[in-house]
Structures are given as C-alpha cells and as structure tokens.
Amino acid sequence: MKASILVKLDVLAERYEEVGALLSDAEVISDQNQFRTLSKEYAELEPVVNAYGSFQQTRTNIEDAKLLLKDSDADMRAMANEEVTEGEKQLVLVELDLQRLLLPKDPNDSKNVFLEIRAGTGGDEAAIFSGDLFRMYSKFAESKRWRLEIMSENQGDHGGFKEIIVRIVGQGVYSKLKFESGAHRVQRVPDTESQGRIHTSACTVAVMAEADEKDAIEINKGDLRVD
C-alpha cells in the first residue's frame, strides 16, 4: 500500500480517537447539535479505522511468520510458510476493503430516505407485487435496525398496494437503498389467475434522500398570495 495512503489512515485513526474523547466530554454532550455532528463523524470513521487495524494486525502476523522461516525445524518452517501465504492473501482482501472505504462518498449517503413503491402494469397482481416489495424492504430495514414509518398508502383491491410511501430512518440508509430506484418486474402465476398462466407485472421504486433542516427553503410571507 502507498505511503501516502498509510499517512492518511494514520490521520484518520488519530481523528477517530480524538472524536471518541470529545463524545465523552460533558460540554459536548450538553450541546446536542455538536454531539450529533461528532457522533455522525465517529460512525463514519469507525469502519475505516477497524479495517486499518485489521490491516496492521495482518501485516504484523506476516512479519512474525517470516521470522520463523529461518527456524531449524522443518515442520516449523512449513507451518510458517503456510501462515505467510494465507496472511498475504488476507492482506490483499483487507487492502481492497480499505481502498473501497476511502473512496469519495456521496454527500447524501448518511441521510434518511423516503421510499415510494408504485404499482405499474399488471393490475391487481402489480399491487400484490408492490406489497411483496414493501415486505422485502421492511425486513431489510429490520435487519439493519432502521426505523420505518408509513407516510401514506393506497391499498390494492386484492392485497398489496397501489402506492405506498415510507420514511426510513437509520445509519447510512440512502447509501444502501439508492440503487433500488427504478422499475422492478416479476413473472409468475398470480394468486388471482385461475388458469395457471404466467403474468408479467411491474412496479416502480423511488428512493429520495431526506432534506436536512438547513436545506429547508424559506418562503417570504410577502411572496404568498391566498385567494
């Protein structure tokens, strides 16, 4: 790994320790805005610092194993050689993980989202499919310990939803769900089909990052006209 990247990782590790100490400071705890900002930074730094710790530990294990390659015992040398080989494979994986974590992040990645599921072509089966998608996203949110709130819903005549909008709150929600936006299609024999024919149904999913309070648009009352 390049020396410049290692220097950057050392700086991030130091900042992680610094932020952790600040979060224990009574003055910071009493300031909710500062505490929230630092908590967010701490959560973003944590996976990088953990991966860097794994990288350092793996590299140390490899160096220790290489010392044993000079041992007079043949079995010990064989075991050390195996440890070096496995360690180097692991080091490659950890380096790739670190490179991924250091990529520039989408500024919206940490935001909560509004997720809209709308039934498309397929009639009642499309509405049932939208219900299936909603349950899938609900289970995924539950597995991530996110909080899900139904903002509006229009139920289908035979189950599911013609349209449903939910707000999902949690760490890194937008980063995990932003690529779900678009059309989703299913081909199957619907419960509403009496002759066993396969139908194609579609739904659209929209994932919108929740705007911050600081991004809220202020409207001058003088610009409003009520008829």
C-alpha positions in Angstrom: 0.0 0.0 0.0 1.3 3.5 -0.9 2.9 5.5 1.9 0.6 8.5 1.2 -2.4 6.2 1.9 -0.9 4.9 5.2 -0.3 8.5 6.3 -3.9 9.4 5.6 -5.0 6.3 7.5 -2.9 7.3 10.5 -4.5 10.8 10.4 -8.0 9.2 10.3 -7.1 6.9 13.2 -5.9 9.8 15.3 -9.1 11.8 14.5 -11.2 8.7 15.5 -9.6 8.7 18.9 -10.0 12.4 19.2 -13.7 12.4 18.4 -14.2 9.4 20.8 -12.7 11.5 23.6 -14.9 14.5 22.7 -18.0 12.4 22.8 -17.3 11.7 26.5 -16.8 15.4 27.3 -19.7 16.9 29.4 -19.6 20.2 27.5 -20.0 18.4 24.1 -22.8 16.2 25.5 -24.8 19.2 26.6 -24.6 20.7 23.1 -26.9 18.4 21.1 -26.0 19.8 17.7 -22.3 19.3 18.3 -22.9 15.9 19.8 -25.0 14.8 16.9 -22.3 16.0 14.4 -19.5 14.3 16.2 -21.5 11.1 16.6 -22.1 11.0 12.8 -18.3 11.6 12.1 -17.4 8.9 14.6 -19.7 6.4 12.9 -18.3 7.2 9.5 -14.7 6.8 10.7 -15.3 3.6 12.6 -15.3 1.1 9.7 -12.2 2.7 8.2 -10.3 2.5 11.5 -11.4 -1.1 12.1 -10.2 -2.1 8.7 -6.9 -0.3 9.2 -6.5 -2.2 12.5 -7.1 -5.5 10.7 -4.5 -4.4 8.0 -1.9 -3.6 10.7 -2.5 -6.8 12.6 -2.3 -9.0 9.4 0.9 -7.3 8.3 2.4 -7.9 11.8 1.4 -11.6 11.7 3.1 -12.0 8.3 6.3 -10.4 9.6 6.3 -12.7 12.6 5.7 -15.7 10.4 8.6 -14.7 8.1 11.0 -14.8 11.1 10.1 -18.5 11.6 11.1 -19.3 8.0 14.7 -19.4 9.2 13.9 -21.9 12.0 15.9 -25.1 12.1 12.8 -27.2 12.5 11.4 -28.3 9.1 7.8 -28.6 10.4 8.0 -25.1 11.9 9.2 -23.7 8.6 6.4 -25.4 6.7 3.8 -24.0 9.2 5.4 -20.5 8.9 5.3 -20.7 5.1 1.6 -21.6 5.2 0.9 -18.7 7.6 2.8 -16.3 5.3 0.8 -17.4 2.2 -2.6 -17.2 4.0 -1.6 -13.9 5.5 -0.7 -12.3 2.2 -4.0 -13.4 0.7 -5.8 -11.9 3.7 -3.7 -8.7 3.3 -4.9 -8.2 -0.3 -8.5 -8.5 0.8 -8.1 -6.0 3.6 -6.3 -3.6 1.3 -9.2 -3.8 -1.2 -11.6 -3.1 1.6 -9.6 -0.1 2.8 -9.5 1.3 -0.8 -13.3 0.9 -1.1 -13.8 2.7 2.3 -11.5 5.6 1.2 -13.4 6.3 -2.0 -15.2 9.7 -2.1 -18.6 9.3 -0.6 -21.9 10.6 -1.9 -22.9 13.5 0.4 -26.3 12.0 0.7 -25.2 8.5 1.8 -25.8 9.1 5.5 -29.3 10.6 5.1 -32.6 9.1 5.8 -34.9 8.4 2.9 -38.4 8.5 1.6 -39.2 5.3 -0.4 -42.1 5.2 -2.8 -43.4 2.0 -4.3 -46.0 2.4 -7.0 -47.8 -0.5 -8.9 -47.4 -0.3 -12.6 -48.6 -2.6 -15.4 -50.3 -5.8 -14.2 -53.4 -4.7 -12.4 -54.1 -6.4 -9.1 -51.0 -8.6 -9.5 -48.9 -5.4 -9.7 -50.4 -4.2 -6.5 -49.7 -7.6 -4.8 -46.1 -7.4 -6.1 -45.7 -3.9 -4.6 -46.8 -5.4 -1.3 -44.1 -8.1 -1.7 -41.5 -5.4 -2.3 -42.7 -3.4 0.7 -42.3 -6.5 2.9 -38.9 -7.1 1.5 -37.7 -3.6 2.3 -39.3 -3.8 5.7 -37.4 -7.0 6.5 -34.2 -5.5 5.3 -34.8 -2.3 7.4 -35.4 -4.5 10.4 -32.2 -6.5 9.8 -30.3 -3.1 9.8 -32.2 -1.9 12.9 -33.6 1.0 10.9 -36.9 2.6 11.8 -39.7 2.6 9.2 -42.7 4.9 9.2 -45.6 4.6 6.7 -46.4 8.1 5.4 -49.2 7.2 3.0 -50.7 4.2 1.4 -53.3 3.2 -1.1 -54.2 -0.5 -0.7 -55.0 -2.8 -3.7 -58.4 -4.4 -4.1 -56.9 -7.9 -3.7 -54.0 -7.1 -1.3 -50.7 -5.2 -1.7 -50.6 -1.5 -2.5 -51.4 0.6 -5.5 -49.0 3.0 -3.9 -47.1 3.3 -0.6 -44.7 5.9 0.7 -42.5 5.2 3.7 -39.8 7.1 5.6 -36.8 5.0 6.7 -34.5 6.3 9.4 -31.1 5.0 10.3 -27.4 4.9 9.7 -26.4 5.0 6.0 -29.9 4.3 4.7 -29.5 6.2 1.4 -26.2 4.5 0.7 -27.8 1.1 0.9 -31.0 1.8 -0.9 -30.3 4.5 -3.6 -29.7 1.9 -6.3 -33.1 0.4 -5.7 -34.7 3.3 -7.7 -36.2 2.2 -11.0 -38.6 -0.4 -12.4 -38.9 -3.8 -10.8 -40.5 -6.7 -12.7 -41.8 -10.1 -11.8 -43.0 -13.0 -13.9 -45.2 -15.6 -12.1 -48.6 -17.2 -11.8 -50.6 -14.7 -9.8 -52.9 -15.8 -7.0 -55.7 -14.0 -9.0 -55.0 -16.3 -12.0 -57.4 -19.2 -12.3 -56.0 -20.9 -15.4 -52.3 -21.1 -14.4 -51.0 -18.6 -16.9 -47.8 -16.7 -16.2 -48.3 -12.9 -15.9 -45.7 -10.1 -16.1 -46.2 -7.3 -13.6 -44.1 -4.3 -12.8 -43.7 -1.7 -10.0 -41.6 1.5 -9.8 -39.5 2.3 -6.8 -38.3 5.8 -6.0 -35.7 6.5 -3.3 -35.3 10.1 -2.2 -32.8 11.4 0.3 -34.5 13.3 3.1 -33.5 17.0 3.1 -31.7 18.5 6.1 -33.3 21.2 8.1 -30.6 23.6 7.0 -31.6 22.8 3.4 -35.2 23.8 4.0 -36.5 26.5 1.7 -37.6 29.7 3.4 -40.6 31.4 1.8 -41.2 35.0 2.5 -44.8 35.6 3.6 -44.8 38.7 1.4 -44.4 36.4 -1.6 -47.5 34.4 -0.8 -51.0 35.2 -2.1 -54.0 33.4 -0.8 -57.1 33.7 -3.0 
